[in-house]
Amino acid sequence: MKKLLVTLVFGALAGCAGTPEDPIHVVDEVDLPRFMGDWYVIAHIPTFIEDEAYNAIESYELNDDGTIATTFRFRNGGFDGPVKVYNPTGFVRDVPGDAVWGMQFVWPIKAEFLIVWLDDGYETTVIGRNARDYVWIMAREPEIPDRRYQEILRFLQDEGYDLSELRKVPQRWP
């Protein structure tokens, strides 16, 4: 039953939702080795599996074959909640820019994964989708300055996201 549920969820992520006329902006270029590592999820329009995520972190590791080993982990329901871990595989779809990926949770479906924001220092990033149904604001640290957060919110609003669905992910680390 769990496998069927995961298949249905990530099938929807792969493109069953409607896509707006104008594609979302993606960054011009991503230095993949520099992008690898840990990213704290600061805020998101979540999928149902992460709608009660705490201490969420997405980690990327570039494999020799060019795929990206991904680990998404969080505590469910609270800081002391059970740890949930997902290990999708990323596939870069646009070369040379490397900002358009497919993220495969379940074979053969690859969910759209677009790097739509990335600062010059590779300290903050935003992953979006053309359907504007999900988004992840992430940073190398568990907090970002409010000025940067507001800048990202303006960007997302300009790109057509409904910010009323955005949820800040509680982050508390020792």
Accessible surface in RSA format (square Angstrom, percent):
REM  Atomic radii and reference values for relative SASA: ProtOr
REM  Chains: A
REM  Algorithm: Lee & Richards
REM  Probe-radius: 1.40
REM  Slices: 20
REM RES _ NUM      All-atoms   Total-Side   Main-Chain    Non-polar    All polar
REM                ABS   REL    ABS   REL    ABS   REL    ABS   REL    ABS   REL
RES MET A   1   183.94  95.3 136.92  90.6  47.02 112.0 125.73 106.9  58.21  77.1
RES LYS A   2   152.05  74.2 143.82  88.2   8.23  19.6  95.58  86.0  56.47  60.1
RES LYS A   3   160.28  78.2 153.00  93.9   7.27  17.3 100.89  90.8  59.39  63.3
RES LEU A   4   101.13  56.3  95.72  68.5   5.41  13.6  99.41  69.8   1.72   4.6
RES LEU A   5    82.01  45.7  81.04  58.0   0.97   2.4  81.85  57.5   0.16   0.4
RES VAL A   6    30.33  20.0  30.10  27.3   0.23   0.5  30.33  26.4   0.00   0.0
RES THR A   7    43.16  30.7  42.26  42.8   0.91   2.2  36.84  49.5   6.33   9.6
RES LEU A   8   110.23  61.4 100.98  72.2   9.25  23.3 102.89  72.3   7.34  19.8
RES VAL A   9    17.02  11.2  11.77  10.7   5.25  12.7  16.57  14.4   0.45   1.2
RES PHE A  10     4.45   2.2   4.45   2.8   0.00   0.0   4.45   2.7   0.00   0.0
RES GLY A  11    13.26  16.3   0.00   N/A  13.26  16.3  11.70  32.1   1.56   3.5
RES ALA A  12    42.40  39.0  39.61  61.1   2.79   6.4  40.32  56.8   2.09   5.5
RES LEU A  13     6.55   3.6   6.55   4.7   0.00   0.0   6.55   4.6   0.00   0.0
RES ALA A  14    39.17  36.0  14.80  22.8  24.37  55.4  15.14  21.3  24.03  63.7
RES GLY A  15    48.76  60.1   0.00   N/A  48.76  60.1  25.63  70.3  23.13  51.8
RES CYS A  16   107.39  81.2  69.77  77.8  37.62  88.4  31.35  79.4  76.05  82.0
RES ALA A  17    39.09  35.9  23.91  36.9  15.18  34.5  34.83  49.0   4.26  11.3
RES GLY A  18    64.91  80.0   0.00   N/A  64.91  80.0  44.42 121.9  20.48  45.9
RES THR A  19    91.39  65.0  58.56  59.4  32.82  78.2  37.21  50.0  54.18  81.9
RES PRO A  20    55.70  40.6  37.38  34.1  18.32  66.6  49.89  41.2   5.81  36.1
RES GLU A  21   175.48 100.7 138.49 104.8  36.99  88.1  59.36 114.8 116.12  94.8
RES ASP A  22   101.27  70.9 100.12  99.7   1.15   2.7  24.92  58.6  76.35  76.1
RES PRO A  23    99.90  72.8  84.60  77.1  15.30  55.6  85.71  70.8  14.20  88.2
RES ILE A  24     9.30   5.3   0.00   0.0   9.30  22.4   0.00   0.0   9.30  25.2
RES HIS A  25    89.01  48.6  78.55  54.6  10.46  26.8  67.78  69.9  21.23  24.7
RES VAL A  26    41.13  27.1  34.14  30.9   6.99  16.8  34.14  29.7   6.99  18.9
RES VAL A  27    20.12  13.2  14.95  13.5   5.17  12.5  16.97  14.7   3.15   8.5
RES ASP A  28   135.19  94.7 110.81 110.3  24.39  57.7  38.25  90.0  96.94  96.7
RES GLU A  29   127.11  73.0 112.76  85.3  14.35  34.2  27.56  53.3  99.54  81.3
RES VAL A  30     3.73   2.5   0.00   0.0   3.73   9.0   0.00   0.0   3.73  10.1
RES ASP A  31    68.81  48.2  61.13  60.8   7.68  18.2  25.45  59.9  43.36  43.2
RES LEU A  32    22.31  12.4  20.19  14.4   2.12   5.3  20.19  14.2   2.12   5.7
RES PRO A  33    95.23  69.4  77.65  70.8  17.58  63.9  80.57  66.5  14.66  91.1
RES ARG A  34   118.00  49.5 101.99  52.0  16.01  38.1  41.32  56.5  76.68  46.5
RES PHE A  35     0.00   0.0   0.00   0.0   0.00   0.0   0.00   0.0   0.00   0.0
RES MET A  36    28.81  14.9  18.49  12.2  10.31  24.6  18.76  15.9  10.05  13.3
RES GLY A  37    28.97  35.7   0.00   N/A  28.97  35.7  28.53  78.3   0.44   1.0
RES ASP A  38    68.07  47.7  61.44  61.1   6.64  15.7  13.96  32.9  54.11  54.0
RES TRP A  39     0.00   0.0   0.00   0.0   0.00   0.0   0.00   0.0   0.00   0.0
RES TYR A  40    41.89  19.6  41.89  23.8   0.00   0.0   4.59   3.4  37.30  46.0
RES VAL A  41     0.53   0.3   0.53   0.5   0.00   0.0   0.53   0.5   0.00   0.0
RES ILE A  42    11.81   6.7  10.24   7.6   1.57   3.8  10.58   7.6   1.23   3.3
RES ALA A  43     0.00   0.0   0.00   0.0   0.00   0.0   0.00   0.0   0.00   0.0
RES HIS A  44     0.04   0.0   0.04   0.0   0.00   0.0   0.02   0.0   0.02   0.0
RES ILE A  45     8.24   4.7   8.24   6.1   0.00   0.0   8.24   5.9   0.00   0.0
RES PRO A  46    28.29  20.6  15.38  14.0  12.91  46.9  15.38  12.7  12.91  80.3
RES THR A  47     3.73   2.7   3.15   3.2   0.58   1.4   3.19   4.3   0.54   0.8
RES PHE A  48   103.10  51.6  87.26  54.0  15.84  41.2  90.80  55.1  12.30  35.2
RES ILE A  49    28.21  16.1  14.61  10.9  13.60  32.8  20.15  14.5   8.05  21.9
RES GLU A  50     4.36   2.5   4.36   3.3   0.00   0.0   0.00   0.0   4.36   3.6
RES ASP A  51    70.37  49.3  62.73  62.4   7.64  18.1  15.75  37.1  54.62  54.5
RES GLU A  52    96.95  55.7  96.09  72.7   0.87   2.1  26.83  51.9  70.13  57.3
RES ALA A  53     0.00   0.0   0.00   0.0   0.00   0.0   0.00   0.0   0.00   0.0
RES TYR A  54    52.15  24.3  52.15  29.7   0.00   0.0  11.84   8.9  40.31  49.7
RES ASN A  55    16.73  11.5  13.73  13.3   2.99   7.2   2.49   6.0  14.23  13.8
RES ALA A  56     0.02   0.0   0.02   0.0   0.00   0.0   0.02   0.0   0.00   0.0
RES ILE A  57     9.53   5.4   9.53   7.1   0.00   0.0   9.53   6.9   0.00   0.0
RES GLU A  58    21.61  12.4  21.61  16.4   0.00   0.0   1.68   3.3  19.93  16.3
RES SER A  59    18.68  15.8  17.71  23.6   0.97   2.2  17.75  37.8   0.94   1.3
RES TYR A  60     7.41   3.5   0.05   0.0   7.35  19.1   0.96   0.7   6.44   7.9
RES GLU A  61   116.51  66.9 115.21  87.2   1.30   3.1  33.96  65.7  82.55  67.4
RES LEU A  62    65.87  36.7  44.54  31.9  21.33  53.6  44.54  31.3  21.33  57.4
RES ASN A  63    52.19  36.0  43.46  42.0   8.73  21.0  15.76  37.9  36.42  35.2
RES ASP A  64   164.17 115.0 122.73 122.2  41.44  98.0  45.49 107.1 118.68 118.4
RES ASP A  65   112.33  78.7  72.70  72.4  39.63  93.7  49.78 117.2  62.55  62.4
RES GLY A  66    37.53  46.3   0.00   N/A  37.53  46.3  30.84  84.6   6.69  15.0
RES THR A  67    21.88  15.6  21.53  21.8   0.35   0.8  18.62  25.0   3.26   4.9
RES ILE A  68     0.00   0.0   0.00   0.0   0.00   0.0   0.00   0.0   0.00   0.0
RES ALA A  69    41.40  38.1  35.47  54.7   5.93  13.5  39.09  55.0   2.31   6.1
RES THR A  70     2.97   2.1   0.00   0.0   2.97   7.1   0.04   0.1   2.93   4.4
RES THR A  71    40.13  28.5  39.91  40.5   0.21   0.5  15.35  20.6  24.78  37.5
RES PHE A  72    12.86   6.4  12.86   8.0   0.00   0.0  12.86   7.8   0.00   0.0
RES ARG A  73    77.67  32.6  77.67  39.6   0.00   0.0  30.15  41.2  47.52  28.8
RES PHE A  74     3.30   1.7   0.05   0.0   3.25   8.5   3.25   2.0   0.05   0.1
RES ARG A  75    82.85  34.8  82.85  42.2   0.00   0.0   6.43   8.8  76.42  46.3
RES ASN A  76    49.26  34.0  44.90  43.4   4.36  10.5   0.00   0.0  49.26  47.6
RES GLY A  77    42.41  52.3   0.00   N/A  42.41  52.3  14.09  38.7  28.32  63.4
RES GLY A  78    11.39  14.0   0.00   N/A  11.39  14.0  11.39  31.3   0.00   0.0
RES PHE A  79    53.27  26.6  39.58  24.5  13.69  35.6  39.85  24.2  13.42  38.4
RES ASP A  80   135.94  95.2 108.06 107.6  27.88  65.9  44.75 105.3  91.18  90.9
RES GLY A  81     9.81  12.1   0.00   N/A   9.81  12.1   9.52  26.1   0.30   0.7
RES PRO A  82    86.74  63.2  74.32  67.8  12.41  45.1  85.96  71.0   0.78   4.8
RES VAL A  83    80.39  52.9  54.32  49.2  26.07  62.8  54.32  47.2  26.07  70.7
RES LYS A  84    74.40  36.3  72.59  44.5   1.82   4.3  23.68  21.3  50.73  54.0
RES VAL A  85    77.26  50.8  49.72  45.0  27.54  66.4  49.72  43.2  27.54  74.7
RES TYR A  86    40.85  19.1  37.59  21.4   3.26   8.5  26.26  19.7  14.59  18.0
RES ASN A  87   100.65  69.4  69.65  67.3  31.00  74.6  31.50  75.8  69.16  66.8
RES PRO A  88     4.36   3.2   0.98   0.9   3.39  12.3   2.68   2.2   1.69  10.5
RES THR A  89    44.02  31.3  43.91  44.5   0.11   0.3  13.38  18.0  30.64  46.3
RES GLY A  90     0.00   0.0   0.00   N/A   0.00   0.0   0.00   0.0   0.00   0.0
RES PHE A  91    51.88  26.0  50.29  31.1   1.59   4.1  51.88  31.5   0.00   0.0
RES VAL A  92    34.83  22.9  10.27   9.3  24.56  59.2  10.27   8.9  24.56  66.6
RES ARG A  93   123.36  51.8  87.48  44.6  35.88  85.4  39.63  54.2  83.73  50.7
RES ASP A  94    46.33  32.5  42.55  42.4   3.78   8.9  26.10  61.4  20.23  20.2
RES VAL A  95   121.88  80.2  91.07  82.4  30.81  74.3  91.32  79.3  30.56  82.9
RES PRO A  96   118.21  86.2 109.02  99.4   9.19  33.4 110.76  91.5   7.44  46.3
RES GLY A  97     9.98  12.3   0.00   N/A   9.98  12.3   7.97  21.9   2.01   4.5
RES ASP A  98    24.60  17.2  24.60  24.5   0.00   0.0   0.00   0.0  24.60  24.5
RES ALA A  99     0.00   0.0   0.00   0.0   0.00   0.0   0.00   0.0   0.00   0.0
RES VAL A 100    36.86  24.3  36.86  33.4   0.00   0.0  36.86  32.0   0.00   0.0
RES TRP A 101     0.08   0.0   0.00   0.0   0.08   0.2   0.00   0.0   0.08   0.1
RES GLY A 102     0.00   0.0   0.00   N/A   0.00   0.0   0.00   0.0   0.00   0.0
RES MET A 103     7.02   3.6   6.59   4.4   0.42   1.0   6.59   5.6   0.42   0.6
RES GLN A 104    29.37  16.4  24.54  17.9   4.83  11.5   4.12   8.8  25.25  19.2
RES PHE A 105    61.97  31.0  29.94  18.5  32.03  83.3  31.19  18.9  30.77  88.1
RES VAL A 106    28.10  18.5  23.39  21.2   4.71  11.4  27.90  24.2   0.19   0.5
RES TRP A 107   203.06  81.5 184.97  89.5  18.09  42.5 158.86  84.7  44.21  71.7
RES PRO A 108    82.12  59.9  65.98  60.1  16.14  58.7  66.24  54.7  15.88  98.7
RES ILE A 109    43.93  25.0  38.08  28.4   5.85  14.1  42.93  30.9   1.00   2.7
RES LYS A 110    71.07  34.7  60.63  37.2  10.44  24.9  16.87  15.2  54.21  57.7
RES ALA A 111     5.89   5.4   5.63   8.7   0.26   0.6   5.63   7.9   0.26   0.7
RES GLU A 112    46.33  26.6  40.85  30.9   5.49  13.1  14.96  28.9  31.38  25.6
RES PHE A 113    13.38   6.7  12.81   7.9   0.57   1.5  13.38   8.1   0.00   0.0
RES LEU A 114     5.79   3.2   5.79   4.1   0.00   0.0   5.79   4.1   0.00   0.0
RES ILE A 115     0.00   0.0   0.00   0.0   0.00   0.0   0.00   0.0   0.00   0.0
RES VAL A 116     0.61   0.4   0.00   0.0   0.61   1.5   0.00   0.0   0.61   1.7
RES TRP A 117    37.03  14.9  34.20  16.6   2.83   6.6  37.03  19.7   0.00   0.0
RES LEU A 118    28.31  15.8   4.71   3.4  23.60  59.3   4.97   3.5  23.34  62.8
RES ASP A 119    26.36  18.5  17.62  17.5   8.74  20.7  17.54  41.3   8.82   8.8
RES ASP A 120   135.32  94.8 120.76 120.2  14.56  34.4  42.60 100.3  92.72  92.5
RES GLY A 121    37.42  46.1   0.00   N/A  37.42  46.1  24.60  67.5  12.82  28.7
RES TYR A 122    22.70  10.6  21.69  12.3   1.01   2.6  13.69  10.3   9.01  11.1
RES GLU A 123    88.49  50.8  87.51  66.2   0.97   2.3  41.02  79.3  47.47  38.8
RES THR A 124     5.53   3.9   5.53   5.6   0.00   0.0   5.53   7.4   0.00   0.0
RES THR A 125     0.00   0.0   0.00   0.0   0.00   0.0   0.00   0.0   0.00   0.0
RES VAL A 126     0.00   0.0   0.00   0.0   0.00   0.0   0.00   0.0   0.00   0.0
RES ILE A 127     1.83   1.0   1.83   1.4   0.00   0.0   1.83   1.3   0.00   0.0
RES GLY A 128     0.00   0.0   0.00   N/A   0.00   0.0   0.00   0.0   0.00   0.0
RES ARG A 129     5.22   2.2   5.22   2.7   0.00   0.0   1.50   2.1   3.72   2.3
RES ASN A 130    26.12  18.0  26.12  25.2   0.00   0.0   2.19   5.3  23.94  23.1
RES ALA A 131    19.15  17.6   3.87   6.0  15.28  34.8   3.87   5.5  15.28  40.5
RES ARG A 132    35.20  14.8  22.59  11.5  12.61  30.0   9.96  13.6  25.24  15.3
RES ASP A 133    37.80  26.5  25.35  25.2  12.46  29.5  30.49  71.8   7.31   7.3
RES TYR A 134    44.11  20.6  44.11  25.1   0.00   0.0  10.39   7.8  33.71  41.6
RES VAL A 135     0.06   0.0   0.06   0.1   0.00   0.0   0.06   0.0   0.00   0.0
RES TRP A 136    39.46  15.8  39.46  19.1   0.00   0.0  35.45  18.9   4.02   6.5
RES ILE A 137     0.02   0.0   0.02   0.0   0.00   0.0   0.02   0.0   0.00   0.0
RES MET A 138     3.20   1.7   3.14   2.1   0.06   0.1   1.06   0.9   2.14   2.8
RES ALA A 139     1.72   1.6   1.72   2.7   0.00   0.0   1.72   2.4   0.00   0.0
RES ARG A 140    48.66  20.4  38.12  19.4  10.54  25.1  24.28  33.2  24.38  14.8
RES GLU A 141   109.38  62.8 108.90  82.4   0.47   1.1  40.18  77.7  69.20  56.5
RES PRO A 142    36.46  26.6  32.29  29.4   4.17  15.2  32.29  26.7   4.17  25.9
RES GLU A 143   138.44  79.5 125.71  95.1  12.73  30.3  44.36  85.8  94.09  76.8
RES ILE A 144    27.15  15.5   5.90   4.4  21.25  51.2   8.81   6.3  18.34  49.8
RES PRO A 145    83.70  61.0  70.65  64.4  13.05  47.4  82.99  68.5   0.71   4.4
RES ASP A 146    95.39  66.8  84.50  84.1  10.89  25.7  40.86  96.2  54.53  54.4
RES ARG A 147   169.17  71.0 158.68  80.9  10.49  25.0  81.97 112.0  87.20  52.8
RES ARG A 148    53.63  22.5  53.63  27.3   0.00   0.0   6.03   8.2  47.60  28.8
RES TYR A 149    16.13   7.5  16.13   9.2   0.00   0.0  10.59   8.0   5.54   6.8
RES GLN A 150    71.41  39.9  71.31  52.1   0.10   0.2  21.96  46.8  49.45  37.5
RES GLU A 151    64.99  37.3  63.08  47.7   1.91   4.5  18.75  36.3  46.24  37.8
RES ILE A 152     0.00   0.0   0.00   0.0   0.00   0.0   0.00   0.0   0.00   0.0
RES LEU A 153    28.47  15.9  28.35  20.3   0.12   0.3  28.47  20.0   0.00   0.0
RES ARG A 154   139.07  58.4 137.55  70.1   1.52   3.6  68.93  94.2  70.14  42.5
RES PHE A 155    35.24  17.6  30.13  18.7   5.12  13.3  34.54  20.9   0.70   2.0
RES LEU A 156     0.00   0.0   0.00   0.0   0.00   0.0   0.00   0.0   0.00   0.0
RES GLN A 157   114.19  63.9 103.32  75.5  10.87  25.9  20.39  43.4  93.80  71.1
RES ASP A 158   126.62  88.7  89.39  89.0  37.23  88.0  29.74  70.0  96.88  96.6
RES GLU A 159    32.83  18.8  27.99  21.2   4.84  11.5   4.92   9.5  27.91  22.8
RES GLY A 160    54.34  67.0   0.00   N/A  54.34  67.0  31.63  86.8  22.71  50.9
RES TYR A 161     9.03   4.2   0.05   0.0   8.97  23.4   0.29   0.2   8.74  10.8
RES ASP A 162    75.70  53.0  66.13  65.8   9.57  22.6  37.51  88.3  38.19  38.1
RES LEU A 163    46.10  25.7  32.35  23.1  13.75  34.6  32.74  23.0  13.37  36.0
RES SER A 164   100.99  85.3  56.68  75.6  44.31 102.1  56.42 120.1  44.57  62.4
RES GLU A 165   101.60  58.3  85.61  64.8  15.99  38.1  30.20  58.4  71.40  58.3
RES LEU A 166    32.19  17.9   7.87   5.6  24.32  61.1   7.87   5.5  24.32  65.4
RES ARG A 167    55.54  23.3  50.76  25.9   4.78  11.4  37.63  51.4  17.92  10.9
RES LYS A 168   121.76  59.4 108.11  66.3  13.65  32.5  63.54  57.2  58.22  62.0
RES VAL A 169     7.46   4.9   0.00   0.0   7.46  18.0   0.04   0.0   7.42  20.1
RES PRO A 170    42.15  30.7  30.59  27.9  11.56  42.0  42.06  34.7   0.09   0.5
RES GLN A 171    30.99  17.3   4.04   2.9  26.95  64.2   4.04   8.6  26.95  20.4
RES ARG A 172   152.03  63.8 141.26  72.0  10.77  25.7  62.44  85.3  89.59  54.3
RES TRP A 173   101.98  40.9  73.02  35.3  28.96  68.0  73.98  39.4  28.00  45.4
RES PRO A 174   175.80 128.1 100.54  91.7  75.25 273.5 142.53 117.7  33.27 206.8
END  Absolute sums over single chains surface
CHAIN  1 A     9052.0       7209.3       1842.6       4846.4       4205.6
END  Absolute sums over all chains
TOTAL          9052.0       7209.3       1842.6       4846.4       4205.6
